[in-house]
């Protein structure tokens, strides 16, 4: 299906070269989907870890449940290889 661009208010079909360039841009975007999904996952994970950082200070003793929760958060990215796996992550429950 041809693609079009708007030039000075006029709709013009893309040239073969422009189509190839657009295809390459779309392919590059699709190739980066896993990296973007992992970055989003890590960002959310880091926020959850920060919320409990104060509990891990040297003057506090972490409960076993909290230690397990924090370790589960750190391990949440292990073994993920596809965007679908990243999207299907089950977050641990905060004690």
N, C-alpha and C positions, 0 to 999 in steps of 0.2 A: 504494500500500500504506500503510495507516494506521500511525502511530507511536504509541508509548505511553510513559507515564512512571509512575514508582512514587511513590505518595503514601501515607505512613503504612502501608506494606506492601501497598497495594492498587494493582493495575495499572489505569491510566485512560488512555483514548485522548486524544491531543492535540486541542485545539480547532482550528478553522480558523485562528484568529489565531496560535496557537502553531506550527502547521504552517508558516504563512507566515514567521514569525520564524526557524524552524529552517532553512527553505529559503534564506532570506537569509544566514544564518550560514554555511551550507555553500557557497553561491555565493561569498561573500567569501573563504572559505578556499581554494576552488579558484582564484579569481582571483589569489591570492598565491603560487601554486605556483612560478611562474617566478622571482619575487623570492627565495623561500626557496632554490630550487635554485642560483641565482647566488650567494647569500650563502654557501652551503655550499662551492661551488666556489672562491670567493675565499678563504675561510678555509683550505682545503687548500692552495691556491696560495701563500698568504702564509707558511704553515708551511714549505713547501719552499724558498721564497726566504730565509727566516730561517736555514735550515740552511746556506746558502752565503754569507750576508752577510759573514762574517769573511774570505772570500776576496776581497771587493771593497774592502777597506780600502786606504787610500792607500799603504801600504808593501808591498802585494802587486800583482802583475801577473796579471790573469786570463788564462787560456788562451782561445784562440778557441772551443774546445768549451764551456767554462764560460760564456763570454759569450753564446754562442748558446742554451745551456740556460736561462740566466736570462731572456733576452729572450723565449724561447718561453713561459716561465711567465707573464711579464707580459702577453703577447699572447693567452693562452689564452681569455680571455673575449670577444675581438673577434668580432663577427658572430653571436653566439649569440642566437637569438630565441625558442626554444621549450625546454620542459623536456626533451624528447627529445634535442635537440641538446646540452644541458648534460650529460645522463646519458651521452651517447655520446662525450664528450671523451676524446681519447687523450693521456695525460700524456707529456711528453718524458722521455727516459731521461737520468738524471744521469751525466755523464762520470766 
